[in-house]
Amino acid sequence: MPSPLPSADPAPADGMLPPSAAEGAGSRDFGVYLHVPFCRVRCGYCDFNTYTAEEVRGVSRSDFADQAIAELDLAVDVLTQSGLPVRPASTVFFGGGTPTLLPPEDLVRMLDAVKERFGFADGVEITTEANPDSIDAEGLDRLAQAGFTRLSLGMQSAVPHVLAVLERTHDPANVRLRVAEARAAGFAVSLDLIYGTPGESVEDWRRSLDAALAEHPDHLSAYALIVEPGTKLARQILHGQVPPLDDDLQATLYELLDARLADAGYQGYEVSNWATSPAQRSHHNRAYWTGQDWWGIGPGAHSHIGGTRFWNVKHPAAYAQRLAEGVSPAAGRESLDDETRRVERVMLETRLVEGLPVDVRGPAGRTAVAGLIADELVDAPSVFRGRIVLTRRGRLLTDGVVRRLLPDDH
């Protein structure tokens, strides 16, 4: 089951933003995220806002592109009437769910609508997520012709029994086929992996890394499996049907991952992300990590404009109804005060390869840095150059480092 929306103030029916959202807008990048909430099956570990055909009766996938375009129209009205300039999109990201369950023409229509309403910045990055069995060579060619530049492929593992625990249904052999087709179409390719699945061994993970690196992706994301409350996997672990996660094993797998990618020439630029060069980094995700502006389109999508964060109703039927009534689909929002922004900056920028400027840590964090250096969690030379940069050991314990940098009340 998807996770609940956060608690906050209700969003106004017209979606208008507070005056503070317009301050300094010209100095921030603007991106668009389009959340396509449909999946063929629900994976047992997933708590994203996604729905199978059985869960969205009365809602047609064929109507989704029109609904997304209606929200894009609303976004333009809200931004302009709230005093913000309509800025060209630096990044566009189709996520989900499985965006490529929609016909390529629907994705192209949505992308064209973004371009018509906002325009594209020079060098715009346009990404779609896909599963290895949710698109083919013809579809990839059509998307590339329309301007998509990057494919993020959900590989997760190369080992059948690991995929089975995750309830991923694709044939591992399709990863190689899709990568070849994507390259032929002109895409930059990113592979997504998950490590630490119950029952996964070091040798299993080594096999998955070998398979991923054999495809020479431009970018690779790898995330430790997290058991989210309310998911099928959480219930399976609770009832002893699946063994619990092993934190020590996950740490071992991360160290193997980081070392193998470094040996293969990949540059780690965030705790869970590596690229062959700075140009191949995910610029859309970087906008999230550095507090830029983005508008999230679709059910449950989150947006951030100038320190105001808001999110849409979650169910596709409720989303469609609001747009049909000419009402903003936003369900709630919050305005971030200076201290909250500082805390979030510490939480996010500590994860980046450039690290966090030392002067952001605040008075309560000043005494922590020496201890972090002594514990080999933070790189000492980088601190002397004014940045708090994690060591490999620090990346394994990122959450603990952040807690030590922040005041006790956070």
N, C-alpha and C positions, 0 to 999 in steps of 0.2 A: 504494500500500500504506500502511495506517495506520502512524504513527510508533511506535517501540517504547516500552514503559513505562519510566519512570526506574528507575535502580538504587537500592535502599534496603533496609531491613530487611523481612523477611517480616511480613505482618500476622497476628495471632493468629486461629485458626479461629473463635473466638467473636466476634471483632470488638471486644472490650472496649478502651476507651481508657485511657490513663494518667491518674493523678489530676490531673496538671497541666492537663488539658483542661477540667476543671470550674472552674478558678480564674477568677473574674470573668465567668462565663457570663451572668449576669443583666444585664450592661452591654453585651452584644453582640447585634446583630440576628441572626436565624436565617432562612436561606433554603433552598429546596429546588430542586435542578436535576434534571430528568429527561431522560436522554440516550436518544433513540430512534435506534438505529444504522442505520436502513434508508434507502437511497436507490434511486431508479429507475435511475440510471446513476451511475458514478463519474466526477467531473470530473477532468481531467488534472492540475490544480494541487493537488488536495485530499489532505492527509495526515491528516484527521480519522478517528476510529474509526467508519467507516461501511462498510456492506456492501450489495451488490446481491443480488437473489434468487439469482443463480448462485453467490454466495460464501457463502451461509448455508443450503445444503442440509441438510435434517434439522432446521432450526429454523423454526418457523412464526411469522409476525408476529402471528397471532391469539392466541398465547399470551403475548405480551409484556406486556400490561397486568397479567395475573395475576402475572407474575414481578416487575414493578416494585412491585406492591402487597405482595408477599411481602418485598421488601427494605425497604419502608416499615415493615412490622411489625418487622423486624430492627432498623431504625434506632431505633425507639422503645425496644426492649428494651436496646440498647447504650447509648443516652444515659441512660436512667434507672438502669441497673445501674452505669454509670460515674460516677454522682453528679451528672449535669447535669439541670437542670429541663427539662421539655418545654415549649419556648417556642412561641408562635404564629408561623407563617411570615409574614415581612414581604414576601417575594417568592417566586414560584414561576415557574420558567422551563423550558419544554419546548424542547430544542434537539436537534441531531443532526449529520448525518443530516437527514431530512425528517420531522418529527413528524406532519405532516398526511398522510403516506402511510397512517397508521393511520386507521380509521374515527373520526369525531368521538366516537362513544359510548365508544371505548376511552380517548381523551384525557379525556373527562368522568369516566369511572370512576377514572382515576388522580388527577385533580384532587380528586374527592370523597374519595378515600382520604387524600390529604394533609390535607384539612380535618378529616376524622373523627379522625385521629391527632394532629394538631398544633394545629388551629384556625388561623384567619387573624387577623393583626393588623389594626387599623383602617387602611383605605386600602391594603390589600394590592395589590401589582402582580402580575398573572398574565399571562405572555407566552407565546405560541407562535411559533416560527419557521415559515415556509412558503415554498414556491416559488410563483411566479405561476400554475403549472398544477397545483398539488397540492391545491387546495381550491376550493370554489365557494360561492355565496351561501347555499345551504342549510346547508352545513357551518359557515360563519362565524356564521350566526344561532344554530345549536345551541351553538357554543362560547361565544358572548356570553351566551346565556341561562344557561349553566352557571357563569358568573362570570369567564371570560377577559376581560381588559381591554385587552390590547395585542397587536398583530400586527407581527412583524418579517419583512418581505418581502424575499426575496433577488432584488433587481433586477439588481445587478452592473453592467450596462451597458444602454444603449438602442441600441447599434450592432451589427447582426447579425454582422459579421466579427469583432468583439471577443468576442462571446458564443461564436462558433464556436471560437476559440482556447482559450477557457476550458472548452469543451465543455458549456456551459449550453444546455439543450434547450428552454427556454420561448420562447414567442412574446412579443416585447417589448410588443405591444399588450395582452397580458393584465395587465400591471402596472396600467394605468389602470383596467381592469375590476375587478381585485381590490381596489384602493384604494377605489373607489366602493362596492363591496359591503361592505367592512370598515367604512367610515364609516357606511353605512346600518344596519349591525348594532350600532354604538356603540363600535367599537374606536378606540383611539389607534393611529396607524400610524407605523411606522419603516421606512425603506428602507435596504437595505445596498448599497453600491457598492464596486467594486474598480477601482483605477487603476494604470496602468503595464503593462498587458498587452502582450506583444510585438506590434508592428504597430499599436498604438493611437496616434493622433496627438493633438495639442492640440485640433484641431477635433472629433475623435471624442469626447474627454472633455467638451468644451464642450456637445456635443449631448446627452450623457448627463446632464450637470448640468441643462441646460434641461428635459429630460424629467422628471427627478426633481423639480425645483422647481415644475414645472407642476402636480404633484399636491399641493402644499402639505403634505408630511408633517409630523407633529408632531416627528419625530426623524429624524436621518440619520446613518448610520455609513459611513465611507469608509476603506478600507484599501489601502495599497500592496501590490501583488502580491509575494509572496515565493515563491521557488522552493525548495521543500522537498526534501531529498535523498530519493531513492527513488520520487519521483512520476513519472508519465508525462511531465509537462512538463519535469522535470529531464533525463530521457533524451532528449527531443526537442531540447532546447537543446544537450546534450552532443554529439549527432550532427549538429548543424547544420540540423535540420529546422525549427527555430523560432529567431529571433534572440534573443540574450541580453537581459536587462533593462537599461534605460538609467537609471542612478541620477540623472543630471542631468535627464532628462525627467520622472522621477517627482517630483523636487523642484519643477519647473515646474508640473506638474499639481496638486500639493498647494497651492502658492501660489494658483493659479487657484481651486481648490476653496474655500480658506479665505476668500478675498476675496469670491467670489460668495455664499457663505452668509452672511457678515457683512452684505453689501449687502441680502440678502433678509430680514434680521432674526433670523437664527439665532445662538444663543449657543454658542460652542465651550466645552465643559466638560471635555474630555479630548482628547488629541492627535488622536484619530480619531473623535470623536463630537460632534454638535451637536444642539441642541434649541431649540424655540420658546420655552421657559420652563423654569425649574428643575423644575416639576412634571412635565414631559415627559422628563426625563432618565431613563436606564435605572438604576433604583435597584438592580436585581439586579447589574448589572455593577459598580456602585459598591461593593457589598459585597465583591466580589473585590478591588477596588483599595485598599480601606481595612481589610482584614484582619478582616472580620466572619466569622461562622460560616455554613457551608452544608453540606448533605449532598447528594452527587451519587448519583443513582439510575441504574442501567443499566450495560451493558458499557463498561468503560474510563472510567467517570465518576470524577472527582476530588472529594474532600471536604476541608474544613478545619474543624476544631473545636478552638478554644483553642490554636492553635499546633501541633496535630498534623495532619499532612496525610496522606491515604491515598487509594488508588485501586483500582478494581476490575479483575478480569481482563477482557481485551479482547474475546475472541470470544463472541458470543451463546450458542453451545452450552455453553462452559465456564461462563458466567454462569448459565445455566438449570440446569445440573447441580449447581452448588454450592448454589443456593437449594433445589433439590429434595431435597438431602441435609441441609438444615438448617444448612449451613455458610456463614459470611460470604463474600461474593464478593470481599472485599478481597484484593488480591494483594500489596501492599506499603505501607509507611508510613514516615514520618520525623517526628521531633519537632524543631521549630525552636528553636535556642538564641537568646539575646537578640541576638547579633551578626547572625545570619542574618535575624532579623526586622527589624533595623534596615536591613540592606542591601536587603531586599525593599521596605521602606517607602520608601527613597530611590528605588528603581527605579520604583515604582508611583505614588507621590504626586507625583513630579516631573512626571508626565504630566497632572495635574489642573489645572484653571483656578485653583483656590485655591493651588496650589503646595505646596511642602514647608516646614514650619517650619524656620527657620534653625538652631535648636538640635539638629536631628536629624542634621545633616550630619557630625558627629563631628570630632575634632581634625584628621584627615588631610584633611578637606574644607575647612577654614577658609581656607586660602590660595587655594583654587580660585575662590571666589566673585568676588573682585575681577577676576580674569582673565576670568571668564564675563561679567561686566558690560562689561568693556572690549571683548570680542569680540561684544557685542550679542546674546548668547545668553540672558541673564537680565535681567529688568526691574529697574533700579536703585531706583526708588521703592518697589517691593514689598519689596526686601531691607531697606530702612530701616524698613519696617513689620513686619519679622520673617518674611517669606515669600520663598522662592525660586520665582519665577514665570517661566516660559519666555516669550520673545518669539516672534514667528512664525518668525524664523530659528532660534531655539532649538528650536522644535517640529520643524523639519526635521532637526535634529541631536540629537534626544533621547538616543540611546544614547551619543553622545560626551559630552554634558553629564553624564550619570549616571556615566560612567567617571571624569570629572574630580572628581566629588563624593565618590567612594568611595576607600577606601584602595587602595594599589597592589596588594595581594594579592587584590583582588576584580576 
